[in-house]
């Protein structure tokens, strides 16, 4: 009976520790995902900019003297 009670006590302590870990993990998960919509939008924008070449500046092959350019 004593051994069983000691084992039960150890199990309860282990359960309490696991519950604390779960609480901490749930809080961390909530903190990291509270602005998930913004994180996803930013990641999509970054990937799109990388593929589309947002920083790309096209070189004009038209003469600087030609000021009336609509299409080349």
PDB file of N, H, CA, C and O in Angstrom:
ATOM      1  N   UNK A   1       0.824  -1.181   0.000  1.00  0.00           N
ATOM      2  CA  UNK A   1       0.000   0.000   0.000  1.00  0.00           C
ATOM      3  C   UNK A   1       0.877   1.258   0.000  1.00  0.00           C
ATOM      4  O   UNK A   1       0.603   2.223  -0.714  1.00  0.00           O
ATOM      5  N   UNK A   2       1.938   1.224   0.817  1.00  0.00           N
ATOM      6  H   UNK A   2       2.161   0.440   1.397  1.00  0.00           H
ATOM      7  CA  UNK A   2       2.836   2.379   0.896  1.00  0.00           C
ATOM      8  C   UNK A   2       3.488   2.633  -0.467  1.00  0.00           C
ATOM      9  O   UNK A   2       3.540   3.770  -0.937  1.00  0.00           O
ATOM     10  N   UNK A   3       3.985   1.559  -1.097  1.00  0.00           N
ATOM     11  H   UNK A   3       3.942   0.636  -0.715  1.00  0.00           H
ATOM     12  CA  UNK A   3       4.636   1.711  -2.403  1.00  0.00           C
ATOM     13  C   UNK A   3       3.656   2.267  -3.438  1.00  0.00           C
ATOM     14  O   UNK A   3       4.024   3.123  -4.242  1.00  0.00           O
ATOM     15  N   UNK A   4       2.444   1.796  -3.420  1.00  0.00           N
ATOM     16  H   UNK A   4       2.146   1.101  -2.766  1.00  0.00           H
ATOM     17  CA  UNK A   4       1.429   2.295  -4.350  1.00  0.00           C
ATOM     18  C   UNK A   4       1.120   3.767  -4.125  1.00  0.00           C
ATOM     19  O   UNK A   4       0.951   4.528  -5.078  1.00  0.00           O
ATOM     20  N   UNK A   5       1.049   4.159  -2.874  1.00  0.00           N
ATOM     21  H   UNK A   5       1.187   3.541  -2.100  1.00  0.00           H
ATOM     22  CA  UNK A   5       0.781   5.558  -2.547  1.00  0.00           C
ATOM     23  C   UNK A   5       1.952   6.445  -2.976  1.00  0.00           C
ATOM     24  O   UNK A   5       1.746   7.543  -3.493  1.00  0.00           O
ATOM     25  N   UNK A   6       3.167   5.969  -2.761  1.00  0.00           N
ATOM     26  H   UNK A   6       3.334   5.077  -2.341  1.00  0.00           H
ATOM     27  CA  UNK A   6       4.349   6.731  -3.176  1.00  0.00           C
ATOM     28  C   UNK A   6       4.381   6.859  -4.695  1.00  0.00           C
ATOM     29  O   UNK A   6       4.730   7.915  -5.223  1.00  0.00           O
ATOM     30  N   UNK A   7       4.023   5.801  -5.390  1.00  0.00           N
ATOM     31  H   UNK A   7       3.740   4.943  -4.961  1.00  0.00           H
ATOM     32  CA  UNK A   7       3.991   5.830  -6.848  1.00  0.00           C
ATOM     33  C   UNK A   7       2.894   6.799  -7.341  1.00  0.00           C
ATOM     34  O   UNK A   7       3.099   7.530  -8.310  1.00  0.00           O
ATOM     35  N   UNK A   8       1.760   6.797  -6.682  1.00  0.00           N
ATOM     36  H   UNK A   8       1.593   6.203  -5.895  1.00  0.00           H
ATOM     37  CA  UNK A   8       0.680   7.729  -7.018  1.00  0.00           C
ATOM     38  C   UNK A   8       1.138   9.161  -6.811  1.00  0.00           C
ATOM     39  O   UNK A   8       0.882  10.021  -7.654  1.00  0.00           O
ATOM     40  N   UNK A   9       1.809   9.429  -5.703  1.00  0.00           N
ATOM     41  H   UNK A   9       2.017   8.730  -5.018  1.00  0.00           H
ATOM     42  CA  UNK A   9       2.318  10.770  -5.412  1.00  0.00           C
ATOM     43  C   UNK A   9       3.290  11.218  -6.507  1.00  0.00           C
ATOM     44  O   UNK A   9       3.203  12.341  -7.004  1.00  0.00           O
ATOM     45  N   UNK A  10       4.223  10.322  -6.878  1.00  0.00           N
ATOM     46  H   UNK A  10       4.294   9.410  -6.474  1.00  0.00           H
ATOM     47  CA  UNK A  10       5.184  10.650  -7.938  1.00  0.00           C
ATOM     48  C   UNK A  10       4.456  10.943  -9.258  1.00  0.00           C
ATOM     49  O   UNK A  10       4.840  11.847 -10.000  1.00  0.00           O
ATOM     50  N   UNK A  11       3.413  10.176  -9.536  1.00  0.00           N
ATOM     51  H   UNK A  11       3.101   9.442  -8.933  1.00  0.00           H
ATOM     52  CA  UNK A  11       2.629  10.405 -10.744  1.00  0.00           C
ATOM     53  C   UNK A  11       1.921  11.746 -10.731  1.00  0.00           C
ATOM     54  O   UNK A  11       1.844  12.422 -11.756  1.00  0.00           O
ATOM     55  N   UNK A  12       1.410  12.130  -9.584  1.00  0.00           N
ATOM     56  H   UNK A  12       1.472  11.581  -8.751  1.00  0.00           H
ATOM     57  CA  UNK A  12       0.731  13.424  -9.458  1.00  0.00           C
ATOM     58  C   UNK A  12       1.725  14.569  -9.648  1.00  0.00           C
ATOM     59  O   UNK A  12       1.413  15.568 -10.296  1.00  0.00           O
ATOM     60  N   UNK A  13       2.913  14.418  -9.085  1.00  0.00           N
ATOM     61  H   UNK A  13       3.166  13.607  -8.558  1.00  0.00           H
ATOM     62  CA  UNK A  13       3.966  15.435  -9.261  1.00  0.00           C
ATOM     63  C   UNK A  13       4.340  15.532 -10.739  1.00  0.00           C
ATOM     64  O   UNK A  13       4.492  16.632 -11.271  1.00  0.00           O
ATOM     65  N   UNK A  14       4.487  14.398 -11.393  1.00  0.00           N
ATOM     66  H   UNK A  14       4.364  13.505 -10.961  1.00  0.00           H
ATOM     67  CA  UNK A  14       4.818  14.376 -12.814  1.00  0.00           C
ATOM     68  C   UNK A  14       3.709  15.022 -13.639  1.00  0.00           C
ATOM     69  O   UNK A  14       3.989  15.764 -14.581  1.00  0.00           O
ATOM     70  N   UNK A  15       2.469  14.749 -13.298  1.00  0.00           N
ATOM     71  H   UNK A  15       2.242  14.146 -12.533  1.00  0.00           H
ATOM     72  CA  UNK A  15       1.324  15.359 -13.978  1.00  0.00           C
ATOM     73  C   UNK A  15       1.330  16.875 -13.797  1.00  0.00           C
ATOM     74  O   UNK A  15       1.082  17.613 -14.751  1.00  0.00           O
ATOM     75  N   UNK A  16       1.608  17.340 -12.595  1.00  0.00           N
ATOM     76  H   UNK A  16       1.810  16.741 -11.820  1.00  0.00           H
ATOM     77  CA  UNK A  16       1.658  18.782 -12.329  1.00  0.00           C
ATOM     78  C   UNK A  16       2.764  19.440 -13.148  1.00  0.00           C
ATOM     79  O   UNK A  16       2.565  20.514 -13.717  1.00  0.00           O
ATOM     80  N   UNK A  17       3.941  18.789 -13.208  1.00  0.00           N
ATOM     81  H   UNK A  17       4.102  17.917 -12.746  1.00  0.00           H
ATOM     82  CA  UNK A  17       5.044  19.330 -14.007  1.00  0.00           C
ATOM     83  C   UNK A  17       4.664  19.377 -15.487  1.00  0.00           C
ATOM     84  O   UNK A  17       4.945  20.362 -16.170  1.00  0.00           O
ATOM     85  N   UNK A  18       4.035  18.330 -15.975  1.00  0.00           N
ATOM     86  H   UNK A  18       3.807  17.530 -15.420  1.00  0.00           H
ATOM     87  CA  UNK A  18       3.597  18.298 -17.370  1.00  0.00           C
ATOM     88  C   UNK A  18       2.562  19.366 -17.671  1.00  0.00           C
ATOM     89  O   UNK A  18       2.573  19.963 -18.748  1.00  0.00           O
ATOM     90  N   UNK A  19       1.671  19.609 -16.726  1.00  0.00           N
ATOM     91  H   UNK A  19       1.661  19.124 -15.851  1.00  0.00           H
ATOM     92  CA  UNK A  19       0.659  20.646 -16.898  1.00  0.00           C
ATOM     93  C   UNK A  19       1.308  22.024 -16.970  1.00  0.00           C
ATOM     94  O   UNK A  19       0.895  22.864 -17.769  1.00  0.00           O
ATOM     95  N   UNK A  20       2.326  22.259 -16.134  1.00  0.00           N
ATOM     96  H   UNK A  20       2.661  21.576 -15.485  1.00  0.00           H
ATOM     97  CA  UNK A  20       3.055  23.531 -16.195  1.00  0.00           C
ATOM     98  C   UNK A  20       3.751  23.694 -17.543  1.00  0.00           C
ATOM     99  O   UNK A  20       3.726  24.775 -18.130  1.00  0.00           O
ATOM    100  N   UNK A  21       4.377  22.615 -18.036  1.00  0.00           N
ATOM    101  H   UNK A  21       4.398  21.736 -17.559  1.00  0.00           H
ATOM    102  CA  UNK A  21       5.029  22.664 -19.342  1.00  0.00           C
ATOM    103  C   UNK A  21       4.015  22.961 -20.450  1.00  0.00           C
ATOM    104  O   UNK A  21       4.286  23.753 -21.353  1.00  0.00           O
ATOM    105  N   UNK A  22       2.858  22.327 -20.372  1.00  0.00           N
ATOM    106  H   UNK A  22       2.638  21.684 -19.639  1.00  0.00           H
ATOM    107  CA  UNK A  22       1.808  22.558 -21.353  1.00  0.00           C
ATOM    108  C   UNK A  22       1.339  24.007 -21.314  1.00  0.00           C
ATOM    109  O   UNK A  22       1.133  24.621 -22.361  1.00  0.00           O
ATOM    110  N   UNK A  23       1.170  24.552 -20.126  1.00  0.00           N
ATOM    111  H   UNK A  23       1.337  24.054 -19.276  1.00  0.00           H
ATOM    112  CA  UNK A  23       0.751  25.954 -19.974  1.00  0.00           C
ATOM    113  C   UNK A  23       1.785  26.883 -20.596  1.00  0.00           C
ATOM    114  O   UNK A  23       1.433  27.809 -21.327  1.00  0.00           O
ATOM    115  N   UNK A  24       3.070  26.634 -20.303  1.00  0.00           N
ATOM    116  H   UNK A  24       3.356  25.881 -19.709  1.00  0.00           H
ATOM    117  CA  UNK A  24       4.136  27.469 -20.853  1.00  0.00           C
ATOM    118  C   UNK A  24       4.185  27.359 -22.378  1.00  0.00           C
ATOM    119  O   UNK A  24       4.344  28.362 -23.073  1.00  0.00           O
ATOM    120  N   UNK A  25       4.050  26.151 -22.886  1.00  0.00           N
ATOM    121  H   UNK A  25       3.921  25.336 -22.321  1.00  0.00           H
ATOM    122  CA  UNK A  25       4.066  25.944 -24.332  1.00  0.00           C
ATOM    123  C   UNK A  25       2.886  26.596 -25.023  1.00  0.00           C
ATOM    124  O   UNK A  25       3.028  27.154 -26.111  1.00  0.00           O
ATOM    125  N   UNK A  26       1.727  26.529 -24.401  1.00  0.00           N
ATOM    126  H   UNK A  26       1.611  26.075 -23.517  1.00  0.00           H
ATOM    127  CA  UNK A  26       0.535  27.153 -24.966  1.00  0.00           C
ATOM    128  C   UNK A  26       0.693  28.674 -25.004  1.00  0.00           C
ATOM    129  O   UNK A  26       0.294  29.316 -25.976  1.00  0.00           O
ATOM    130  N   UNK A  27       1.267  29.244 -23.959  1.00  0.00           N
ATOM    131  H   UNK A  27       1.591  28.722 -23.169  1.00  0.00           H
ATOM    132  CA  UNK A  27       1.507  30.693 -23.938  1.00  0.00           C
ATOM    133  C   UNK A  27       2.502  31.085 -25.022  1.00  0.00           C
ATOM    134  O   UNK A  27       2.295  32.076 -25.723  1.00  0.00           O
ATOM    135  N   UNK A  28       3.578  30.317 -25.167  1.00  0.00           N
ATOM    136  H   UNK A  28       3.746  29.513 -24.598  1.00  0.00           H
ATOM    137  CA  UNK A  28       4.575  30.604 -26.199  1.00  0.00           C
ATOM    138  C   UNK A  28       3.947  30.519 -27.589  1.00  0.00           C
ATOM    139  O   UNK A  28       4.195  31.370 -28.443  1.00  0.00           O
ATOM    140  N   UNK A  29       3.131  29.484 -27.809  1.00  0.00           N
ATOM    141  H   UNK A  29       2.929  28.793 -27.115  1.00  0.00           H
ATOM    142  CA  UNK A  29       2.445  29.314 -29.083  1.00  0.00           C
ATOM    143  C   UNK A  29       1.537  30.511 -29.371  1.00  0.00           C
ATOM    144  O   UNK A  29       1.523  31.031 -30.487  1.00  0.00           O
ATOM    145  N   UNK A  30       0.789  30.940 -28.374  1.00  0.00           N
ATOM    146  H   UNK A  30       0.801  30.518 -27.467  1.00  0.00           H
ATOM    147  CA  UNK A  30      -0.118  32.080 -28.526  1.00  0.00           C
ATOM    148  C   UNK A  30       0.664  33.357 -28.830  1.00  0.00           C
ATOM    149  O   UNK A  30       0.271  34.137 -29.698  1.00  0.00           O
ATOM    150  N   UNK A  31       1.769  33.568 -28.117  1.00  0.00           N
ATOM    151  H   UNK A  31       2.088  32.934 -27.413  1.00  0.00           H
ATOM    152  CA  UNK A  31       2.578  34.769 -28.325  1.00  0.00           C
ATOM    153  C   UNK A  31       3.160  34.819 -29.738  1.00  0.00           C
ATOM    154  O   UNK A  31       3.204  35.885 -30.353  1.00  0.00           O
ATOM    155  N   UNK A  32       3.606  33.673 -30.251  1.00  0.00           N
ATOM    156  H   UNK A  32       3.570  32.808 -29.751  1.00  0.00           H
ATOM    157  CA  UNK A  32       4.258  33.647 -31.559  1.00  0.00           C
ATOM    158  C   UNK A  32       3.267  33.656 -32.715  1.00  0.00           C
ATOM    159  O   UNK A  32       3.650  33.950 -33.847  1.00  0.00           O
ATOM    160  N   UNK A  33       2.009  33.342 -32.453  1.00  0.00           N
ATOM    161  H   UNK A  33       1.698  33.103 -31.533  1.00  0.00           H
ATOM    162  CA  UNK A  33       1.035  33.277 -33.543  1.00  0.00           C
ATOM    163  C   UNK A  33      -0.056  34.334 -33.446  1.00  0.00           C
ATOM    164  O   UNK A  33      -0.998  34.312 -34.238  1.00  0.00           O
ATOM    165  N   UNK A  34       0.046  35.250 -32.506  1.00  0.00           N
ATOM    166  H   UNK A  34       0.811  35.268 -31.863  1.00  0.00           H
ATOM    167  CA  UNK A  34      -1.031  36.241 -32.338  1.00  0.00           C
ATOM    168  C   UNK A  34      -1.156  37.162 -33.543  1.00  0.00           C
ATOM    169  O   UNK A  34      -2.246  37.663 -33.819  1.00  0.00           O
ATOM    170  N   UNK A  35      -0.067  37.397 -34.267  1.00  0.00           N
ATOM    171  H   UNK A  35       0.819  36.990 -34.043  1.00  0.00           H
ATOM    172  CA  UNK A  35      -0.126  38.230 -35.469  1.00  0.00           C
ATOM    173  C   UNK A  35       0.254  37.414 -36.707  1.00  0.00           C
ATOM    174  O   UNK A  35       0.956  37.899 -37.594  1.00  0.00           O
ATOM    175  N   UNK A  36      -0.221  36.174 -36.747  1.00  0.00           N
ATOM    176  H   UNK A  36      -0.792  35.781 -36.026  1.00  0.00           H
ATOM    177  CA  UNK A  36       0.139  35.261 -37.831  1.00  0.00           C
ATOM    178  C   UNK A  36      -0.306  35.794 -39.193  1.00  0.00           C
ATOM    179  O   UNK A  36       0.382  35.577 -40.190  1.00  0.00           O
ATOM    180  N   UNK A  37      -1.449  36.489 -39.250  1.00  0.00           N
ATOM    181  H   UNK A  37      -2.008  36.666 -38.439  1.00  0.00           H
ATOM    182  CA  UNK A  37      -1.912  37.037 -40.523  1.00  0.00           C
ATOM    183  C   UNK A  37      -0.883  38.010 -41.098  1.00  0.00           C
ATOM    184  O   UNK A  37      -0.574  37.966 -42.289  1.00  0.00           O
ATOM    185  N   UNK A  38      -0.364  38.876 -40.252  1.00  0.00           N
ATOM    186  H   UNK A  38      -0.615  38.911 -39.285  1.00  0.00           H
ATOM    187  CA  UNK A  38       0.645  39.840 -40.689  1.00  0.00           C
ATOM    188  C   UNK A  38       1.933  39.129 -41.078  1.00  0.00           C
ATOM    189  O   UNK A  38       2.560  39.485 -42.077  1.00  0.00           O
ATOM    190  N   UNK A  39       2.336  38.125 -40.298  1.00  0.00           N
ATOM    191  H   UNK A  39       1.827  37.836 -39.487  1.00  0.00           H
ATOM    192  CA  UNK A  39       3.548  37.374 -40.609  1.00  0.00           C
ATOM    193  C   UNK A  39       3.433  36.692 -41.974  1.00  0.00           C
ATOM    194  O   UNK A  39       4.381  36.706 -42.760  1.00  0.00           O
ATOM    195  N   UNK A  40       2.277  36.100 -42.250  1.00  0.00           N
ATOM    196  H   UNK A  40       1.508  36.089 -41.611  1.00  0.00           H
ATOM    197  CA  UNK A  40       2.068  35.421 -43.533  1.00  0.00           C
ATOM    198  C   UNK A  40       2.071  36.435 -44.671  1.00  0.00           C
ATOM    199  O   UNK A  40       2.716  36.212 -45.696  1.00  0.00           O
ATOM    200  N   UNK A  41       1.356  37.549 -44.502  1.00  0.00           N
ATOM    201  H   UNK A  41       0.832  37.730 -43.669  1.00  0.00           H
ATOM    202  CA  UNK A  41       1.330  38.577 -45.541  1.00  0.00           C
ATOM    203  C   UNK A  41       2.729  39.118 -45.823  1.00  0.00           C
ATOM    204  O   UNK A  41       3.095  39.312 -46.982  1.00  0.00           O
ATOM    205  N   UNK A  42       3.507  39.359 -44.782  1.00  0.00           N
ATOM    206  H   UNK A  42       3.210  39.201 -43.841  1.00  0.00           H
ATOM    207  CA  UNK A  42       4.875  39.860 -44.961  1.00  0.00           C
ATOM    208  C   UNK A  42       5.748  38.839 -45.692  1.00  0.00           C
ATOM    209  O   UNK A  42       6.536  39.205 -46.564  1.00  0.00           O
ATOM    210  N   UNK A  43       5.608  37.564 -45.337  1.00  0.00           N
ATOM    211  H   UNK A  43       4.968  37.267 -44.628  1.00  0.00           H
ATOM    212  CA  UNK A  43       6.394  36.522 -45.992  1.00  0.00           C
ATOM    213  C   UNK A  43       6.017  36.404 -47.462  1.00  0.00           C
ATOM    214  O   UNK A  43       6.889  36.227 -48.313  1.00  0.00           O
ATOM    215  N   UNK A  44       4.726  36.501 -47.768  1.00  0.00           N
ATOM    216  H   UNK A  44       4.018  36.645 -47.077  1.00  0.00           H
ATOM    217  CA  UNK A  44       4.278  36.436 -49.162  1.00  0.00           C
ATOM    218  C   UNK A  44       4.803  37.646 -49.938  1.00  0.00           C
ATOM    219  O   UNK A  44       5.294  37.506 -51.058  1.00  0.00           O
ATOM    220  N   UNK A  45       4.698  38.828 -49.339  1.00  0.00           N
ATOM    221  H   UNK A  45       4.299  38.942 -48.429  1.00  0.00           H
ATOM    222  CA  UNK A  45       5.201  40.035 -50.005  1.00  0.00           C
ATOM    223  C   UNK A  45       6.702  39.940 -50.264  1.00  0.00           C
ATOM    224  O   UNK A  45       7.180  40.319 -51.334  1.00  0.00           O
ATOM    225  N   UNK A  46       7.436  39.435 -49.286  1.00  0.00           N
ATOM    226  H   UNK A  46       7.048  39.127 -48.418  1.00  0.00           H
ATOM    227  CA  UNK A  46       8.890  39.296 -49.438  1.00  0.00           C
ATOM    228  C   UNK A  46       9.228  38.316 -50.552  1.00  0.00           C
ATOM    229  O   UNK A  46      10.105  38.584 -51.374  1.00  0.00           O
ATOM    230  N   UNK A  47       8.535  37.180 -50.581  1.00  0.00           N
ATOM    231  H   UNK A  47       7.824  36.962 -49.914  1.00  0.00           H
ATOM    232  CA  UNK A  47       8.786  36.186 -51.630  1.00  0.00           C
ATOM    233  C   UNK A  47       8.404  36.737 -52.999  1.00  0.00           C
ATOM    234  O   UNK A  47       9.121  36.519 -53.976  1.00  0.00           O
ATOM    235  N   UNK A  48       7.295  37.441 -53.078  1.00  0.00           N
ATOM    236  H   UNK A  48       6.713  37.618 -52.285  1.00  0.00           H
ATOM    237  CA  UNK A  48       6.861  38.020 -54.343  1.00  0.00           C
ATOM    238  C   UNK A  48       7.852  39.073 -54.822  1.00  0.00           C
ATOM    239  O   UNK A  48       8.188  39.114 -56.005  1.00  0.00           O
ATOM    240  N   UNK A  49       8.316  39.916 -53.922  1.00  0.00           N
ATOM    241  H   UNK A  49       8.043  39.883 -52.961  1.00  0.00           H
ATOM    242  CA  UNK A  49       9.304  40.934 -54.281  1.00  0.00           C
ATOM    243  C   UNK A  49      10.598  40.296 -54.766  1.00  0.00           C
ATOM    244  O   UNK A  49      11.225  40.791 -55.703  1.00  0.00           O
ATOM    245  N   UNK A  50      10.997  39.208 -54.136  1.00  0.00           N
ATOM    246  H   UNK A  50      10.488  38.805 -53.375  1.00  0.00           H
ATOM    247  CA  UNK A  50      12.228  38.522 -54.528  1.00  0.00           C
ATOM    248  C   UNK A  50      12.091  37.933 -55.928  1.00  0.00           C
ATOM    249  O   UNK A  50      13.009  38.026 -56.742  1.00  0.00           O
ATOM    250  N   UNK A  51      10.944  37.331 -56.199  1.00  0.00           N
ATOM    251  H   UNK A  51      10.198  37.255 -55.537  1.00  0.00           H
ATOM    252  CA  UNK A  51      10.718  36.714 -57.517  1.00  0.00           C
ATOM    253  C   UNK A  51      10.517  37.787 -58.584  1.00  0.00           C
ATOM    254  O   UNK A  51      11.065  37.677 -59.681  1.00  0.00           O
ATOM    255  N   UNK A  52       9.746  38.809 -58.278  1.00  0.00           N
ATOM    256  H   UNK A  52       9.300  38.898 -57.387  1.00  0.00           H
ATOM    257  CA  UNK A  52       9.408  39.836 -59.257  1.00  0.00           C
ATOM    258  C   UNK A  52      10.537  40.838 -59.472  1.00  0.00           C
ATOM    259  O   UNK A  52      10.530  41.575 -60.458  1.00  0.00           O
ATOM    260  N   UNK A  53      11.485  40.871 -58.579  1.00  0.00           N
ATOM    261  H   UNK A  53      11.491  40.273 -57.778  1.00  0.00           H
ATOM    262  CA  UNK A  53      12.593  41.809 -58.722  1.00  0.00           C
ATOM    263  C   UNK A  53      12.195  43.229 -58.380  1.00  0.00           C
ATOM    264  O   UNK A  53      12.374  44.133 -59.196  1.00  0.00           O
ATOM    265  N   UNK A  54      11.670  43.437 -57.217  1.00  0.00           N
ATOM    266  H   UNK A  54      11.525  42.702 -56.554  1.00  0.00           H
ATOM    267  CA  UNK A  54      11.199  44.753 -56.791  1.00  0.00           C
ATOM    268  C   UNK A  54      12.303  45.806 -56.885  1.00  0.00           C
ATOM    269  O   UNK A  54      12.032  46.952 -57.246  1.00  0.00           O
ATOM    270  N   UNK A  55      13.518  45.439 -56.570  1.00  0.00           N
ATOM    271  H   UNK A  55      13.738  44.508 -56.277  1.00  0.00           H
ATOM    272  CA  UNK A  55      14.622  46.392 -56.583  1.00  0.00           C
ATOM    273  C   UNK A  55      15.250  46.552 -57.972  1.00  0.00           C
ATOM    274  O   UNK A  55      16.202  47.315 -58.137  1.00  0.00           O
ATOM    275  N   UNK A  56      14.724  45.841 -58.961  1.00  0.00           N
ATOM    276  H   UNK A  56      13.951  45.221 -58.827  1.00  0.00           H
ATOM    277  CA  UNK A  56      15.267  45.896 -60.318  1.00  0.00           C
ATOM    278  C   UNK A  56      14.943  47.238 -60.962  1.00  0.00           C
ATOM    279  O   UNK A  56      13.788  47.663 -60.981  1.00  0.00           O
ATOM    280  N   UNK A  57      15.956  47.893 -61.482  1.00  0.00           N
ATOM    281  H   UNK A  57      16.894  47.548 -61.467  1.00  0.00           H
ATOM    282  CA  UNK A  57      15.771  49.149 -62.208  1.00  0.00           C
ATOM    283  C   UNK A  57      16.120  48.870 -63.665  1.00  0.00           C
ATOM    284  O   UNK A  57      17.278  48.605 -63.988  1.00  0.00           O
ATOM    285  N   UNK A  58      15.122  48.930 -64.546  1.00  0.00           N
ATOM    286  H   UNK A  58      14.181  49.146 -64.283  1.00  0.00           H
ATOM    287  CA  UNK A  58      15.395  48.619 -65.952  1.00  0.00           C
ATOM    288  C   UNK A  58      16.286  49.683 -66.589  1.00  0.00           C
ATOM    289  O   UNK A  58      16.218  50.863 -66.245  1.00  0.00           O
ATOM    290  N   UNK A  59      17.107  49.244 -67.507  1.00  0.00           N
ATOM    291  H   UNK A  59      17.163  48.286 -67.786  1.00  0.00           H
ATOM    292  CA  UNK A  59      18.000  50.148 -68.220  1.00  0.00           C
ATOM    293  C   UNK A  59      17.300  50.559 -69.510  1.00  0.00           C
ATOM    294  O   UNK A  59      16.818  49.710 -70.260  1.00  0.00           O
ATOM    295  N   UNK A  60      17.247  51.857 -69.763  1.00  0.00           N
ATOM    296  H   UNK A  60      17.638  52.547 -69.153  1.00  0.00           H
ATOM    297  CA  UNK A  60      16.645  52.348 -70.994  1.00  0.00           C
ATOM    298  C   UNK A  60      17.703  52.378 -72.078  1.00  0.00           C
ATOM    299  O   UNK A  60      18.802  52.899 -71.890  1.00  0.00           O
ATOM    300  N   UNK A  61      17.345  51.806 -73.219  1.00  0.00           N
ATOM    301  H   UNK A  61      16.452  51.383 -73.372  1.00  0.00           H
ATOM    302  CA  UNK A  61      18.264  51.814 -74.353  1.00  0.00           C
ATOM    303  C   UNK A  61      17.932  52.948 -75.322  1.00  0.00           C
ATOM    304  O   UNK A  61      18.552  53.072 -76.379  1.00  0.00           O
ATOM    305  N   UNK A  62      16.964  53.762 -74.960  1.00  0.00           N
ATOM    306  H   UNK A  62      16.461  53.661 -74.102  1.00  0.00           H
ATOM    307  CA  UNK A  62      16.612  54.914 -75.787  1.00  0.00           C
ATOM    308  C   UNK A  62      17.572  56.056 -75.484  1.00  0.00           C
ATOM    309  O   UNK A  62      18.115  56.159 -74.384  1.00  0.00           O
ATOM    310  N   UNK A  63      17.763  56.884 -76.452  1.00  0.00           N
ATOM    311  H   UNK A  63      17.321  56.801 -77.346  1.00  0.00           H
ATOM    312  CA  UNK A  63      18.655  58.028 -76.300  1.00  0.00           C
ATOM    313  C   UNK A  63      18.058  59.019 -75.301  1.00  0.00           C
ATOM    314  O   UNK A  63      16.842  59.201 -75.250  1.00  0.00           O
ATOM    315  N   UNK A  64      18.919  59.656 -74.509  1.00  0.00           N
ATOM    316  H   UNK A  64      19.907  59.508 -74.551  1.00  0.00           H
ATOM    317  CA  UNK A  64      18.473  60.680 -73.571  1.00  0.00           C
ATOM    318  C   UNK A  64      17.888  61.887 -74.303  1.00  0.00           C
ATOM    319  O   UNK A  64      17.109  62.652 -73.735  1.00  0.00           O
ATOM    320  N   UNK A  65      18.276  62.046 -75.575  1.00  0.00           N
ATOM    321  H   UNK A  65      18.909  61.424 -76.036  1.00  0.00           H
ATOM    322  CA  UNK A  65      17.772  63.174 -76.370  1.00  0.00           C
ATOM    323  C   UNK A  65      16.320  62.960 -76.785  1.00  0.00           C
ATOM    324  O   UNK A  65      15.612  63.925 -77.073  1.00  0.00           O
ATOM    325  N   UNK A  66      15.879  61.736 -76.820  1.00  0.00           N
ATOM    326  H   UNK A  66      16.453  60.952 -76.586  1.00  0.00           H
ATOM    327  CA  UNK A  66      14.507  61.422 -77.217  1.00  0.00           C
ATOM    328  C   UNK A  66      13.617  61.508 -75.984  1.00  0.00           C
ATOM    329  O   UNK A  66      13.607  60.595 -75.158  1.00  0.00           O
ATOM    330  N   UNK A  67      12.874  62.595 -75.860  1.00  0.00           N
ATOM    331  H   UNK A  67      12.883  63.336 -76.531  1.00  0.00           H
ATOM    332  CA  UNK A  67      12.078  62.825 -74.656  1.00  0.00           C
ATOM    333  C   UNK A  67      10.608  62.413 -74.806  1.00  0.00           C
ATOM    334  O   UNK A  67       9.857  62.424 -73.831  1.00  0.00           O
ATOM    335  N   UNK A  68      10.201  62.050 -76.031  1.00  0.00           N
ATOM    336  H   UNK A  68      10.812  62.042 -76.823  1.00  0.00           H
ATOM    337  CA  UNK A  68       8.796  61.710 -76.280  1.00  0.00           C
ATOM    338  C   UNK A  68       8.667  60.210 -76.515  1.00  0.00           C
ATOM    339  O   UNK A  68       8.298  59.768 -77.603  1.00  0.00           O
ATOM    340  N   UNK A  69       8.972  59.444 -75.489  1.00  0.00           N
ATOM    341  H   UNK A  69       9.272  59.804 -74.605  1.00  0.00           H
ATOM    342  CA  UNK A  69       8.935  57.989 -75.603  1.00  0.00           C
ATOM    343  C   UNK A  69       7.693  57.467 -74.902  1.00  0.00           C
ATOM    344  O   UNK A  69       7.496  57.727 -73.715  1.00  0.00           O
ATOM    345  N   UNK A  70       6.865  56.745 -75.611  1.00  0.00           N
ATOM    346  H   UNK A  70       7.024  56.533 -76.575  1.00  0.00           H
ATOM    347  CA  UNK A  70       5.697  56.125 -75.014  1.00  0.00           C
ATOM    348  C   UNK A  70       5.909  54.641 -74.826  1.00  0.00           C
ATOM    349  O   UNK A  70       5.633  54.089 -73.761  1.00  0.00           O
ATOM    350  N   UNK A  71       6.394  54.009 -75.858  1.00  0.00           N
ATOM    351  H   UNK A  71       6.618  54.458 -76.723  1.00  0.00           H
ATOM    352  CA  UNK A  71       6.658  52.560 -75.856  1.00  0.00           C
ATOM    353  C   UNK A  71       7.902  52.277 -76.657  1.00  0.00           C
ATOM    354  O   UNK A  71       8.210  52.980 -77.620  1.00  0.00           O
ATOM    355  N   UNK A  72       8.597  51.276 -76.267  1.00  0.00           N
ATOM    356  H   UNK A  72       8.347  50.706 -75.485  1.00  0.00           H
ATOM    357  CA  UNK A  72       9.762  50.833 -77.028  1.00  0.00           C
ATOM    358  C   UNK A  72       9.534  49.412 -77.437  1.00  0.00           C
ATOM    359  O   UNK A  72      10.385  48.814 -78.094  1.00  0.00           O
TER     360      UNK A  72
END
